[in-house]
Amino acid sequence: MTDLVRWAAFSCFLVPVALLWYGASFAGTAGTAVGLTAVTAVCRLLLRRSEHLAARPSGGGRPVRGGRRRRPRGPDTQGQTAHWRKHTG
């Protein structure tokens, strides 16, 4: 992973220098540098997270939650829907 981060940092430096060399505006170059740095940081974070999750033993850790739990939408015992009760107090 360290080689990948080094290349990313190098490109975050090299691209703005090349843009300045070829006559791009300083503001555009600064924006590009900030954008590349942000993308590199997010990619590094995601890479570290995926490596951490891959290193975790299977079946261990906290259980995976299922989908959303839904309440029944039909009328309740008093003949009103849950939506109606929520808005009428």
C-alpha positions as a printed Julia matrix, in Angstrom:
89×3 Matrix{Float64}:
   0.0     0.0     0.0
   2.81    2.44    0.73
   3.97    2.39   -2.91
   0.48    3.26   -4.05
   0.27    6.17   -1.61
   3.71    7.41   -2.69
   2.69    7.41   -6.35
  -0.55    9.2    -5.51
   1.31   11.88   -3.54
   3.79   12.24   -6.39
   0.98   12.73   -8.9
  -0.67   15.29   -6.6
   2.57   17.25   -6.91
   3.41   16.51  -10.53
   0.06   17.32  -12.18
  -0.17   20.9   -10.84
   3.48   21.54  -11.79
   2.78   20.3   -15.32
  -0.34   22.47  -15.52
   1.63   25.54  -14.48
   4.39   24.64  -16.93
   1.91   24.54  -19.8
   0.34   27.87  -18.89
  -2.74   27.03  -16.82
  -3.94   29.67  -14.39
  -2.73   29.51  -10.81
  -6.31   29.32   -9.48
  -7.15   26.42  -11.78
  -3.96   24.65  -10.82
  -4.64   25.17   -7.12
  -8.16   23.8    -7.53
  -6.82   20.77   -9.36
  -4.24   20.17   -6.61
  -6.9    20.37   -3.91
  -9.2    18.03   -5.85
  -6.46   15.47   -6.46
  -5.46   15.59   -2.8
  -9.05   15.05   -1.69
  -9.56   12.12   -4.07
  -6.25   10.6    -2.97
  -7.2    10.92    0.71
 -10.6     9.3     0.18
  -9.08    6.47   -1.86
  -6.47    5.88    0.83
  -9.18    5.79    3.49
 -11.25    3.3     1.49
  -8.2     1.16    0.8
  -7.27    1.03    4.49
 -10.86    0.18    5.41
 -11.06   -2.64    2.86
  -7.74   -4.05    4.05
  -8.95   -3.91    7.63
 -12.19   -5.68    6.75
 -10.36   -8.29    4.68
  -8.03   -9.05    7.59
 -10.94   -9.7     9.95
 -11.65  -13.38   10.48
 -14.82  -14.58    8.8
 -17.71  -15.18   11.14
 -16.18  -12.97   13.82
 -17.0    -9.5    14.91
 -20.42   -7.99   15.18
 -23.31   -9.55   13.32
 -24.4    -8.06   10.03
 -27.71   -6.27   10.19
 -30.41   -7.17    7.77
 -32.56   -4.81    5.81
 -35.01   -2.31    7.22
 -37.68   -3.63    9.48
 -41.15   -2.67    8.34
 -44.22   -2.1    10.37
 -47.48   -3.49    9.09
 -49.41   -0.85    7.16
 -52.85   -2.3     7.63
 -55.45   -1.01   10.09
 -54.8    -1.64   13.75
 -57.28   -2.92   16.3
 -59.14    0.39   16.42
 -59.53    0.59   12.63
 -56.94    3.34   12.07
 -53.75    3.09   10.12
 -50.4     3.74   11.78
 -49.92    6.81    9.56
 -53.19    8.34   10.77
 -52.31    7.74   14.44
 -48.92    9.4    14.01
 -50.41   12.61   12.66
 -53.41   12.85   14.97
 -51.56   12.34   18.24
